[in-house]
Structure formats: C-alpha cells, structure tokens
C-alpha cells in the first residue's frame, strides 16, 4: 500500500527485523529513557514470532526500503487487540506517518474482527497520545507513577467500522 511520496506500509519481513529493533531502541533510549526501562524488549527479540500468531501483525513504514516507522498488533483476547510499538523516526514526524501506521493497524483489526483496540502509553509520549485521541481513542485509565503517568486508551472498533462504512 503506497503512501504519498515514497513511503510504503507493509507487514514486517525478516530483512526488516534488525532495523525495527534499532529504530525502537534508538527512539526509546534517546527520547524516553524512563519508558525504555519500563517496556521490556522481549517482543523485539523475535518480532516475527512475537507478532506472528493468528490475529497479530507487525507493520513497518518503508522509505525506499528503509524502516522509518513501526506499529504492532497483539491479541489480548478474542474481542480485544493491543496497539504496540508505535514509533516513527524523528525526521519523519509531522508528515502524518504515525496516523497512517495507526490506520493500517485499525484496518487490520477490522479484518480480524476485533471489537476494541487498546493502547497503553505514558504521559511523556505526547505525540502518540495526541495521535490516538485524533483518530478516536478515548482515555480509559490513568495511573500516577512519580513524574510520569501510565495511560490506557481504548478505541471502539465497532463504532469506527460503522463510521467508515458511512463515509465510503
């Protein structure tokens, strides 16, 4: 699925794995050092396996073959999925790439038949929080942990499916 300019969003393949790991680890360590410690990298050790089960996927945004953004979908239960690992390289931000990644993840969730999509984040990840609110996620929980807050957003996929069918 080609986006404007040269950006393409597709499922992660074996040749992308090391670049995905590098992008996520780089953004976390430089911009979110506290979160870097809070989010264990277990799923990044084997991305294709971690996101390869039925109802799961990991997408990459590619610019001429270079990984510039990521998003993953994990199954929580039969009706709920988790939006994970939403990251965009700093030089690609402000170009609606994060929104396109989230839209692709939402499309996947509709294809699978999930009812809800959950996104857990922190108060310091302001761009991700604004993006999720922009596409329709609602905050469902907030927990104070010293200087940061853990936040849980939820998107009702049944509602978004109805809205999309009326637009189309």
C-alpha positions in Angstrom: 0.0 0.0 0.0 1.9 3.1 -1.2 1.5 6.4 0.7 2.3 9.8 -0.6 5.9 10.3 -1.7 7.9 7.1 -1.4 6.5 5.7 1.9 5.1 2.2 1.8 3.4 0.4 4.8 3.6 -3.4 4.8 3.9 -6.3 7.1 7.4 -6.7 8.7 9.6 -9.2 7.0 12.8 -10.9 8.1 15.1 -8.4 6.4 13.4 -5.6 8.4 13.8 -7.0 11.9 17.2 -5.6 12.8 16.2 -2.1 11.5 13.0 -2.3 13.5 14.9 -3.2 16.7 17.4 -0.4 16.1 14.7 2.2 15.4 12.7 1.4 18.5 15.7 1.1 20.8 17.1 4.3 19.5 13.9 6.3 20.0 13.3 4.9 23.4 16.9 5.4 24.7 17.2 9.0 23.3 13.7 10.4 23.9 12.1 8.2 26.5 14.8 6.8 28.8 12.4 6.2 31.7 10.0 4.4 29.4 12.9 2.4 28.0 13.3 0.7 31.3 9.6 0.2 31.8 9.0 -1.5 28.4 10.9 -4.8 28.3 12.2 -5.6 24.8 11.2 -9.3 24.9 8.9 -8.9 21.9 11.7 -7.3 19.9 14.0 -10.4 20.3 11.9 -12.3 17.8 9.4 -9.8 16.2 8.2 -12.3 13.5 7.3 -14.8 16.2 6.1 -12.3 18.8 3.6 -10.8 16.3 3.1 -13.8 14.1 0.2 -15.6 15.8 -3.4 -15.6 14.4 -4.9 -12.1 14.8 -1.5 -10.4 15.2 0.7 -8.4 12.9 3.7 -6.1 12.9 3.8 -3.3 10.2 6.7 -1.2 9.0 6.7 2.1 7.1 9.4 2.0 4.5 11.1 4.8 2.6 12.9 3.3 -0.4 13.4 0.1 1.7 14.5 1.9 4.9 12.4 1.3 8.0 11.1 4.7 9.2 8.1 3.7 11.3 6.6 0.8 13.1 3.3 -0.4 14.7 2.3 -3.8 16.1 -1.0 -5.5 16.9 -1.1 -8.2 19.6 -4.1 -10.3 20.5 -5.3 -9.6 24.1 -8.4 -11.8 23.9 -10.9 -12.8 21.2 -12.5 -9.3 21.1 -9.6 -7.1 22.1 -6.3 -6.2 20.5 -3.3 -4.2 21.8 -1.7 -1.5 19.7 2.0 -1.7 20.4 5.4 -0.3 19.3 4.1 2.8 17.6 7.3 4.6 16.6 8.4 7.0 13.9 11.9 8.3 13.2 12.2 12.0 14.3 12.9 13.2 10.8 9.6 11.6 9.5 7.3 13.1 12.2 4.8 15.8 11.3 4.0 14.1 8.0 1.0 12.0 9.1 3.1 8.8 9.0 2.1 7.9 12.6 -1.5 8.4 11.6 -1.1 6.1 8.5 0.5 3.4 10.7 -2.4 3.6 13.2 -4.9 3.5 10.4 -3.3 0.4 8.9 -3.3 -1.2 12.3 -7.0 -0.4 12.7 -7.8 -1.8 9.3 -6.1 -5.0 10.3 -8.1 -5.2 13.5 -11.3 -4.7 11.4 -10.2 -7.5 9.1 -9.6 -9.8 12.1 -12.9 -8.9 13.7 -11.8 -7.3 16.9 -14.3 -5.1 18.9 -11.8 -3.0 20.8 -8.2 -1.7 20.4 -6.2 -0.8 23.5 -3.2 1.5 23.5 -1.1 1.8 26.7 1.3 4.7 26.9 2.8 7.3 29.2 2.2 11.0 29.7 5.6 11.8 28.2 4.8 10.3 24.9 2.7 13.3 23.9 2.8 12.9 20.1 1.4 9.3 20.4 -1.3 10.4 22.9 -2.4 13.3 20.6 -2.4 11.0 17.6 -4.6 8.3 19.4 -7.0 11.0 20.6 -7.1 12.4 17.0 -8.1 9.0 15.5 -10.8 8.4 18.1 -9.2 6.6 21.1 -10.7 7.6 24.5 -8.7 7.6 27.7 -10.0 4.8 30.0 -7.4 4.9 32.8 -4.5 6.9 34.2 -2.1 5.9 36.9 0.4 8.2 38.6 3.9 6.8 38.8 6.1 9.6 40.2 6.9 12.1 37.5 5.0 10.2 34.7 1.6 8.7 34.3 0.7 5.4 32.7 -2.3 5.9 30.4 -4.7 3.4 28.8 -6.6 4.4 25.7 -9.4 2.4 24.0 -10.9 2.6 20.5 -14.3 1.0 19.9 -13.8 -0.7 16.6 -17.5 -1.5 16.0 -18.1 2.3 16.1 -15.2 3.1 13.7 -16.4 0.3 11.3 -19.8 1.9 11.1 -18.3 5.4 10.6 -16.1 4.1 7.8 -18.9 2.4 6.0 -21.0 5.6 6.1 -18.0 7.6 4.7 -17.3 5.1 1.9 
